[in-house]
Amino acid sequence: MKHFLFVIIMLSVHLAEAQKRANVWYFGTNAGLDFNAGAPVVLTNGQINTYEGVASICDDAGALQFYTDGANIWDRTHTLMPNGTGMMGGSSSSQAALIVPWPGNDSLYYVFATTDGGGGFWYSVVNMNLNGGNGDVDPSAKNIMLLSSVTEKLTGAVAQNGVDIWVVVHQWMTNGFYAYRVTPTGIDTPVVTSIGLVHDPVPNQIGCMKISHDAKKIAVAVTYMSSAELLDFDNATGIISNPVTFTGLEDPYGVEFSPDNSKLYFASRAPYVTKALYQYDLNAGSDSAIIASKTYVYQSAANANNGTLQLAPDGKIYLTSDGSNFLEVINNPNNPAVTCGHVLNGFDLSPQSSQQGLPNFITTWFSAVQVENTCLGDSTQFIMSATGGLLGAQWNFDDPASGAANAAYIYNPAHLFTAAGNYQVQLISFFSNGAIDTSYIDVTISAPPQFILGPDSSFCNGDTFMLSAPGGFTSYLWQNGSSDSSYAASAAGIFWVTVSQNSCKATDSISLATISCSAPSIGFYASDSLFCEKKCIDFFDISTNSPTSWQWLFPGSDSLTSNEQNPTGICYNSYGTFDVTLIACNVAGCDTLVATGLIVEYLPPAPVLTLSNDTLYSTSGFSYQWYNTVSGIITGATGNYYVTTFGQSYYVIITDSLGCPGASAIFAVTDIEHLHETDPVLIFPNPNSGTFTVSVNEVNSTFHLFIYNSMGQLVYKNFSIASGITVDIGKVRAGMYFIETHSGGKIERQRFIVQE
């Protein structure tokens, strides 16, 4: 059936600025807010003192009309309306009241009310022409029951045709949603959808319900079932479908959608569980993905109730906390939970305080148009959240300097404003039923912040370099997530900061290098320093304190100087001992190191050959190779001696421990017997096995004999022996041995070889 007043209603062109309908709030313990200036201003003249649900209403210009706690109605002068008491809204109903302008009549308002504890659903009508123009309840339309038993949930949204308004409640002890369509001619018979959770028993009537701002979803908090629901809402038919159920929650009470309808927020209520505020991402994908996207915005074991969540005209979501002088604020509700900007004591209501409730409004009033990108130089985007029932739209951007671009005729236009400033953008919506709605959107285009961090620079190792952005900006974000206006850099790198002011952002970066602020301490090494042939050497700087310039000096080389840090291919082509000098500098000074005699290019001494009996001996070397001047290399002749043949000529090439070679002079072996006769001491045979004959070419042939090994140890001695004696030194190791004879005060020495 249809409920209507017995008056003639004329459908007229309705000029509305819907968002200003919600510009004045009264709630809690005489608390109030005024959003007409943009940012909220505290009001202290409110008469409401109630625990939970409230509602208020302004006209199109944002002027207060009246407000209610569901049981009483106060007019714009904060006086009880003469017939405005004894209403049926419950003082402890979660959403005790909702005020709905009568479609097509600026003087009439419905006040819908729910009784707490599972009572009835009622409506009354306020006529603003009564009570001297301050409004009063029409006696013939007061406390009209629509449904005998409902939960404490009450929400409303503009219908798809842009004129009618849906008012939705949930029946108590069933799973029935009742959607009442309010039209210019009255209230239609409800559209009933039985779906989702059954709200039963007591106290599961508690909790709030909201339709999304684009009127496509409806969210329900069922507090003491620790559950919530998200369902599809058809604002053309009022049918509700596709339930998604959230379970195991911290007794959800308040519920709200973000302005762009991408996020869903719930706030817990009961004082004996965790105080929590959490967010779901409605763009996560599947139902299971949405359920899994739950993220805590705030969580505490504090024994305090959260209350109602309500989106405000400033685009922020406000949240009550029972008995607090502060409202919690979600500053950026479209953002993910970690960046949504929740502030626990975000807005001071002093001297008044909140309780559980905030005003209940038609939800689509907050999303007629979303405005994005309001920084000068950006293309500002206008987005109409609800376009159902529209035939078209006409925009005027209040920017005549933009010429033909000042007008647009699409639902979601973009406009590049020509200057920073305040603009009143006009939107005319044309509905299929012939209605025309004109609204105005106040848009502030801000100039982007201007700042610089300074030129690229450097600082000393171990110090810090303070980077500072100018003060006065709204926020700062450095590359490491810091939000201070300054940043202390302690290492080299590229650093940046983004500053925000009036929704505009600007970023600047700076490159910092670190330098040593102490003079170098020099060190270096060479790839080689001792060699016997022409050679090219590489040098390596290992100086500390970061030198920036190098001066090398290489006397004796073919490259006398170098400015490289690590010079290579420095060639030495002549024998000698040479110094190397390095001078290294940085901004703090220089250091010099002279490596005296570091490079040695030497010529190994030629071996000297001596003949004893028939054996040639070479001075000491690391390795030996004997040669015959006729036949060349003598195979196997690699010791320090060689047994010669009469009439031959020989020489030896030795190497030292570095592999450097040295060649002896050629030694010609002539008459061996004659040579033997001239030797002061003759040993035959030589080499031998340890038994041999010793002769001394002296007149006095008596002598003392001493034999030593190569280590100087005495291995044999004999006194007053005659020349030509045969000596047997016994079993000794093979090697070089030395004979020493003492005769008449004269000492003679000779070598011999013992072979195995």
Secondary structure, 3 states (H helix, E strand, C coil): CCECCCCCCCCCCEECCHHHHHCEEEECECEEEECCCCCCEEECCCCCECCCCEEEEECCCCCEEEEECCCCEEECCCCECCCCCCCCCCCCCCCCEEEEECCCCCCEEEEEEECCCCCCEEEEEEECCCHHHCCEECHHHCCEEEECCEEEEEEEEECCCCCCEEEEEEECCCCEEEEEEEECCEECCCEEEECCCCCCCCCCCCCCEEECCCCCEEEEEEHHHCEEEEEEECCCCCCEEEEEEECCCCCEEEEEECCCCCEEEEEECCCCCCEEEEEEECCCCCHHHHHHCCEEEEEECCCCCEEEEEECCCCCEEEEECCCCEEEEECCCCCCHHHCCEEEEEEECCCCECCCCCECCCHHHHCCCEEECCECCCCEEEECCCCCCEEEEEEECCCHHHHHHHEECCCCCEECCCCCEEEEEEEEEEECCCCEEEEEEEEEEECCCCCCCCCCEEEECCCCEEEECCCCCCEEEECCCCCCCEEEECCCEEEEEEEEECCEEEEEEEEEEEECCCCCECCEEECCCEECCCEEECEEECCECCCCEEEEECCCECCCEECCCCCCCEEECCCEEEEEEEEEEECCEEEEEEEEEEEEECCCCCCCEEEECCEEEECCCCEEEEEECCCEECCCCCCCEEECCCCCEEEEEEECCCCCEEECCCEECCCHHHHHHHCCEEEECCCECCEEEEEECCCCCEEEEEEEECCCCEEEEEEEEECCEEEECCCCCCEEEEEEEEECCEEEEEEEEECC
